[in-house]
Structures are given as C-alpha cells and as structure tokens.
Amino acid sequence: GEDVEQSLFLSVREGDSSVINCTYTDSSSTYLYWYKQEPGAGLQLLTYIFSNMDMKQDQRLTVLLNKKDKHLSLRIADTQTGDSAIYFCAEPADTGRRALTFGSGTRLQVQP
Amino acid sequence: SQTIHQWPATLVQPVGSPLSLECTVEGTSNPNLYWYRQAAGRGLQLLFYSVGIGQISSEVPQNLSASRPQDRQFILSSKKLLLSDSGFYLCAWRTGQGGETQYFGPGTRLLVL
C-alpha cells in the first residue's frame, strides 16, 4: 500500500541548515514532491525530483533521493525565519486516481 | 498562466446545516480536479477527484459530495454538516495531459459548531 512517512517537527536556528526526511513505499513512483504550507495558506509546490535522479539542487534547496532505501530528503541551506512552515513530501498514488499521497507534514520552526 | 480560486476563505456553520464550497481554475482546459481535507495538525486526505465534467470519484465514504458542472468548476457539498467535517479544505488541479504535478488553491477553513 501507499504510505509516506515524515517526522512531525524540526527546530533549527536561523542560518543553520535544515534537513527534512521522508520515506515512501511505492518503488514505481516517477516523481517525488516537496510542498510547503505557510500558516493558513494552501500548499505551494517547492520542488520535485524525477526518480532517475539522485540529487537536485535549486538555489538553497537540495533534494536527495535514495531509491534503494526509498528515502527522500530536503535540505534547506542558510535557513531563514521565512522558511518556517509545514513541509509535505508526496508521491503519486496509483495511476487510476492520478492523485498524490502526502506525508503528514514536518513542521519547521526557525528560531532567530 | 494558470490560477486556482477557492471561496469562501473561511466559513463557520452550525451542525446540520448545508455546505457548498467552490473551486475554479483559470488558464487551462480539461484539468483533473481534486478535493482534499486537512484536519488540524495532520496531513492531507483525498476526498474526491474528477477527470471531466460530471465525472466524480469518491475516495472516502462520508456525508460529503462533489460535483463538476463545468470544465473548470469543482464544488464540494453537504446536506447536513457534522462536527467532524471541520477542517481545511483544499482544491487542487493538474493537467489532464499526463503531468503528475498538482497545484493547490488557497483553501477554505471550515468550522462546524
């Protein structure tokens, strides 16, 4: 079955790096996603990685994919207070629904 | 560019009252549309999805229903709200031409008292 797992909470100091981890179960996933949700807002697509890649870097964001362990991580360099939000990992659900299966979200708290 | 709208932004309703939440998408044709619910402090639960006008698939049996009267309009309804219907309702779309990425609306916060 589909199950995406994340730790619930992460606290870092401003300027440090943040690493948010995720494990997924569907080895046939083509894309894996990271979404960001700020308080009271919808989900914003942050980045994604194609399953034939091990790493993707986009400015302060680095996504690492370990297909063998079905482990996905999001690293935020030089974390800022504006990065405080909930971060969701997601993978495609079975193709019949064309939907995404989301983790429960990791709340990132950045302390000044 | 594509945009997705939801309204209302916030809604407070008594138990047993009806519900209608609306979602519209601009700038794309024949999108796949989705309704998710996010309970406080939890992840997203897929409620309904639609691949075309009048085509609705339900993921979770409950007192909610969805309709798609137009290509870019998706409506979430209930005849009688329950306390457990409180939550943050998110509409999302994705292209119908094979792309997997979903894009989300701003959400509607529903409080049932």
Chai-1 contact restraints between the chains, C-beta under 6 A:
chainA,res_idxA,chainB,res_idxB,connection_type,confidence,min_distance_angstrom,max_distance_angstrom,comment,restraint_id
A,Y31,B,E100,contact,1.0,0.0,6.0,A-B,restraint_1
A,G42,B,L90,contact,1.0,0.0,6.0,A-B,restraint_2
A,G42,B,F104,contact,1.0,0.0,6.0,A-B,restraint_3
A,G42,B,G105,contact,1.0,0.0,6.0,A-B,restraint_4
A,G42,B,P106,contact,1.0,0.0,6.0,A-B,restraint_5
A,G42,B,G107,contact,1.0,0.0,6.0,A-B,restraint_6
A,L43,B,F104,contact,1.0,0.0,6.0,A-B,restraint_7
A,P92,B,E100,contact,1.0,0.0,6.0,A-B,restraint_8
A,R98,B,N32,contact,1.0,0.0,6.0,A-B,restraint_9
A,A99,B,L46,contact,1.0,0.0,6.0,A-B,restraint_10
A,A99,B,Y49,contact,1.0,0.0,6.0,A-B,restraint_11
A,L100,B,Q102,contact,1.0,0.0,6.0,A-B,restraint_12
A,F102,B,G43,contact,1.0,0.0,6.0,A-B,restraint_13
A,F102,B,L44,contact,1.0,0.0,6.0,A-B,restraint_14
A,G103,B,G43,contact,1.0,0.0,6.0,A-B,restraint_15
A,S104,B,G43,contact,1.0,0.0,6.0,A-B,restraint_16
A,G105,B,G43,contact,1.0,0.0,6.0,A-B,restraint_17
